[in-house]
Amino acid sequence: MTTGAQFHEVPVWAWHWADPEDQRLPWDRARKLLLDPVTLAHKRNAAQAFTSQLQGDPAIGLSPVLPDAVLERLLQPFEVVFT
């Protein structure tokens, strides 16, 4: 049965371990989608809403789940999808 649905992959966690030269990712299928200012603002607001992911617990030596370097990559004004 064919539904006509399209499949796209979003490499959300790949940015933790991969870089643009990493051959394990299907770069030939990568597409860069630019975000308009409103969508980018929604994306930034959504990321900031998860304070449990942004703050560690220094008392027990726990770092944030999403440190600054990860947030910087996450909050780019575009998305990368694999088609």
C-alpha positions in Angstrom: 0.0 0.0 0.0 1.3 3.4 -0.9 0.3 6.4 1.2 2.3 9.1 -0.5 3.8 10.1 2.8 7.4 11.5 2.8 10.0 10.4 5.3 12.5 13.0 6.7 15.1 12.4 9.3 16.1 15.2 11.7 19.6 14.6 13.2 18.8 16.2 16.6 21.3 14.2 18.7 23.9 13.8 15.8 25.3 17.2 16.6 26.6 15.8 19.9 29.0 13.5 18.2 29.2 14.4 14.5 30.5 17.2 12.5 29.9 18.2 8.8 32.8 16.0 7.7 31.4 12.8 9.5 30.9 10.1 6.8 28.4 8.2 9.0 25.7 10.6 8.1 24.0 10.7 4.7 25.1 14.2 3.7 24.0 13.6 0.1 20.4 13.6 1.4 20.9 16.7 3.7 18.7 19.7 3.1 19.1 23.0 4.9 15.8 24.7 5.8 16.1 28.4 6.7 13.8 29.6 9.5 11.8 32.8 9.4 12.3 35.2 12.4 9.0 34.1 14.0 9.8 30.4 13.8 13.3 31.0 15.1 11.8 33.0 18.1 9.5 30.1 18.8 12.4 27.7 18.6 14.5 29.8 21.1 11.5 30.2 23.5 10.9 26.5 23.4 14.5 25.7 24.2 14.5 28.1 27.1 11.3 26.6 28.6 13.1 23.4 29.6 15.1 24.7 32.5 15.6 21.2 33.8 17.8 20.6 30.7 19.6 23.9 30.9 20.7 23.8 34.6 22.9 21.2 36.1 23.3 20.5 39.8 26.7 21.8 41.0 26.1 20.3 44.5 26.4 16.8 43.0 28.7 17.7 40.0 25.9 17.3 37.4 26.4 19.3 34.2 23.4 20.6 32.2 22.0 18.1 29.7 22.1 20.9 27.1 25.4 22.8 27.7 26.1 26.1 25.9 27.9 24.4 23.0 24.8 22.2 22.3 22.4 25.1 22.6 24.5 27.1 20.1 24.1 24.3 17.6 20.5 23.7 18.4 19.5 27.4 18.0 20.9 28.0 14.6 18.6 29.9 12.2 18.1 26.8 10.2 17.2 23.1 10.4 19.0 20.2 8.6 16.9 17.3 7.5 17.7 14.2 5.6 15.3 13.4 2.8 
